[in-house]
Amino acid sequence: MFGPNSKIPLRSTAIACAVLRPVEDHFEVLVMCRTYEPLDGVWSLVTGHVDDEETGWHAAYREVIEETGITPTSLYAANFVDQWYNTHANVIELVPLFVAYVKADTQVKMNDEHSELKWLRIRDAIDHIPFHGHKTALEHIRHTFIENEPPAWLKIEI
Protein backbone atom coordinates (compact mmCIF):
# COMPACT_ATOMS: atom_id res chain seq x y z
CA MET A 1 0.00 0.00 0.00
CA PHE A 2 1.28 3.49 -0.79
CA GLY A 3 0.70 5.77 2.16
CA PRO A 4 -2.18 6.12 4.61
CA ASN A 5 -4.55 7.66 2.05
CA SER A 6 -4.21 4.92 -0.56
CA LYS A 7 -7.58 3.22 -1.03
CA ILE A 8 -6.54 0.86 -3.82
CA PRO A 9 -3.28 -0.97 -3.06
CA LEU A 10 -0.92 -2.44 -5.63
CA ARG A 11 -0.25 -6.16 -5.64
CA SER A 12 2.19 -8.22 -7.68
CA THR A 13 1.91 -11.96 -7.02
CA ALA A 14 1.79 -13.41 -10.55
CA ILE A 15 3.76 -13.51 -13.80
CA ALA A 16 3.01 -14.09 -17.46
CA CYS A 17 5.37 -15.58 -20.02
CA ALA A 18 5.22 -15.60 -23.81
CA VAL A 19 6.81 -18.80 -25.13
CA LEU A 20 8.28 -18.28 -28.62
CA ARG A 21 9.49 -20.87 -31.12
CA PRO A 22 11.15 -20.26 -34.48
CA VAL A 23 9.26 -21.51 -37.55
CA GLU A 24 10.89 -20.96 -40.96
CA ASP A 25 11.08 -17.14 -41.33
CA HIS A 26 8.98 -16.13 -38.31
CA PHE A 27 8.19 -16.93 -34.67
CA GLU A 28 5.07 -18.43 -33.15
CA VAL A 29 3.78 -17.87 -29.63
CA LEU A 30 2.16 -20.56 -27.49
CA VAL A 31 -1.40 -19.92 -26.31
CA MET A 32 -3.32 -22.36 -24.15
CA CYS A 33 -6.96 -22.76 -23.16
CA ARG A 34 -7.41 -22.66 -19.39
CA THR A 35 -9.50 -25.22 -17.49
CA TYR A 36 -10.12 -23.69 -14.03
CA GLU A 37 -12.71 -21.12 -13.01
CA PRO A 38 -13.04 -18.22 -13.29
CA LEU A 39 -11.09 -18.44 -16.59
CA ASP A 40 -12.28 -21.85 -17.83
CA GLY A 41 -12.28 -21.82 -21.63
CA VAL A 42 -10.18 -18.64 -21.91
CA TRP A 43 -7.02 -18.57 -24.04
CA SER A 44 -3.90 -17.10 -22.44
CA LEU A 45 -0.14 -17.07 -22.30
CA VAL A 46 1.65 -19.11 -19.64
CA THR A 47 0.71 -17.50 -16.33
CA GLY A 48 1.14 -18.34 -12.69
CA HIS A 49 1.70 -17.22 -9.15
CA VAL A 50 5.05 -16.41 -7.60
CA ASP A 51 5.80 -18.80 -4.74
CA ASP A 52 7.18 -17.66 -1.39
CA GLU A 53 10.92 -16.90 -1.54
CA GLU A 54 10.82 -16.99 -5.36
CA THR A 55 11.77 -14.20 -7.76
CA GLY A 56 9.55 -13.23 -10.68
CA TRP A 57 11.90 -14.71 -13.26
CA HIS A 58 12.22 -17.95 -11.29
CA ALA A 59 8.42 -18.19 -11.28
CA ALA A 60 8.27 -17.60 -15.05
CA TYR A 61 10.87 -20.29 -15.71
CA ARG A 62 9.15 -22.75 -13.35
CA GLU A 63 5.66 -22.07 -14.75
CA VAL A 64 6.81 -22.68 -18.33
CA ILE A 65 8.20 -26.07 -17.28
CA GLU A 66 5.16 -26.97 -15.13
CA GLU A 67 2.50 -25.92 -17.65
CA THR A 68 4.20 -27.11 -20.85
CA GLY A 69 6.92 -29.62 -20.00
CA ILE A 70 9.32 -27.40 -21.96
CA THR A 71 12.65 -26.16 -20.64
CA PRO A 72 13.36 -22.76 -22.24
CA THR A 73 16.63 -22.31 -24.13
CA SER A 74 16.70 -18.67 -23.03
CA LEU A 75 14.63 -16.34 -20.87
CA TYR A 76 14.18 -12.57 -20.98
CA ALA A 77 12.44 -9.93 -18.94
CA ALA A 78 10.06 -8.39 -21.46
CA ASN A 79 10.33 -4.91 -19.93
CA PHE A 80 6.51 -4.84 -19.80
CA VAL A 81 4.08 -5.03 -16.88
CA ASP A 82 0.41 -5.84 -17.40
CA GLN A 83 -1.88 -4.06 -14.98
CA TRP A 84 -5.55 -4.44 -14.17
CA TYR A 85 -8.02 -3.72 -11.40
CA ASN A 86 -9.12 -6.81 -9.46
CA THR A 87 -12.69 -6.07 -8.32
CA HIS A 88 -12.80 -8.99 -5.86
CA ALA A 89 -9.69 -7.97 -3.93
CA ASN A 90 -9.84 -4.19 -4.55
CA VAL A 91 -6.23 -4.16 -5.72
CA ILE A 92 -4.42 -3.13 -8.85
CA GLU A 93 -2.67 -6.26 -10.05
CA LEU A 94 0.78 -5.82 -11.60
CA VAL A 95 1.92 -8.78 -13.69
CA PRO A 96 5.45 -8.66 -15.12
CA LEU A 97 5.88 -10.33 -18.48
CA PHE A 98 8.74 -12.59 -19.55
CA VAL A 99 9.73 -14.13 -22.88
CA ALA A 100 10.98 -17.71 -23.16
CA TYR A 101 12.53 -19.01 -26.36
CA VAL A 102 12.26 -22.73 -27.11
CA LYS A 103 13.54 -24.97 -29.91
CA ALA A 104 11.51 -25.29 -33.11
CA ASP A 105 10.81 -28.99 -32.61
CA THR A 106 9.73 -28.65 -28.99
CA GLN A 107 6.86 -30.91 -27.94
CA VAL A 108 4.42 -29.48 -25.37
CA LYS A 109 3.12 -31.68 -22.55
CA MET A 110 0.27 -29.68 -21.01
CA ASN A 111 -0.64 -30.08 -17.37
CA ASP A 112 -4.26 -30.14 -16.15
CA GLU A 113 -4.48 -26.33 -16.06
CA HIS A 114 -5.13 -26.33 -19.82
CA SER A 115 -7.34 -28.29 -22.21
CA GLU A 116 -5.73 -27.42 -25.55
CA LEU A 117 -2.95 -25.38 -27.10
CA LYS A 118 -2.08 -23.56 -30.30
CA TRP A 119 1.14 -22.15 -31.72
CA LEU A 120 0.16 -18.90 -33.46
CA ARG A 121 1.78 -15.98 -35.19
CA ILE A 122 1.74 -12.93 -32.95
CA ARG A 123 -1.06 -11.19 -34.88
CA ASP A 124 -3.24 -14.31 -34.63
CA ALA A 125 -2.51 -14.70 -30.92
CA ILE A 126 -3.56 -11.08 -30.38
CA ASP A 127 -6.91 -11.91 -31.99
CA HIS A 128 -7.23 -15.10 -29.90
CA ILE A 129 -6.47 -13.80 -26.40
CA PRO A 130 -9.19 -11.70 -24.71
CA PHE A 131 -6.97 -9.80 -22.24
CA HIS A 132 -6.14 -6.26 -23.36
CA GLY A 133 -2.89 -6.29 -21.38
CA HIS A 134 -1.70 -9.48 -23.07
CA LYS A 135 -2.64 -8.08 -26.49
CA THR A 136 -0.57 -4.97 -25.79
CA ALA A 137 2.25 -7.11 -24.41
CA LEU A 138 2.29 -9.22 -27.57
CA GLU A 139 2.62 -6.07 -29.70
CA HIS A 140 5.58 -5.08 -27.53
CA ILE A 141 7.07 -8.58 -27.90
CA ARG A 142 6.61 -8.48 -31.68
CA HIS A 143 8.58 -5.24 -31.87
CA THR A 144 11.23 -5.97 -29.22
CA PHE A 145 11.81 -9.74 -29.54
CA ILE A 146 10.75 -10.75 -33.05
CA GLU A 147 11.31 -7.82 -35.42
CA ASN A 148 14.48 -6.79 -33.58
CA GLU A 149 17.27 -8.47 -31.70
CA PRO A 150 16.28 -8.47 -28.01
CA PRO A 151 18.44 -6.18 -25.87
CA ALA A 152 21.19 -8.12 -24.08
CA TRP A 153 20.41 -6.32 -20.82
CA LEU A 154 16.97 -8.00 -20.71
CA LYS A 155 18.45 -11.52 -20.89
CA ILE A 156 18.26 -13.54 -17.68
CA GLU A 157 21.10 -15.91 -16.94
CA ILE A 158 19.36 -19.13 -15.96
Buried (B, 14 or more C-beta within 10 A) or exposed (E): EEEEEEEEEEBBBBBBBBBBBEEEEEBBBBBBBBBEEEBEEBBBBBBBEBEEEBEBBBBBBBBBBEBBEBEBEBBBBBBBBBEEEEEEEEBBBBBBBBBBBBEEEBEBEBEEBBEEBBBBBBEBBBEBBEBEBBBBBBBBBBEBBBEEEBEEEBEBEE
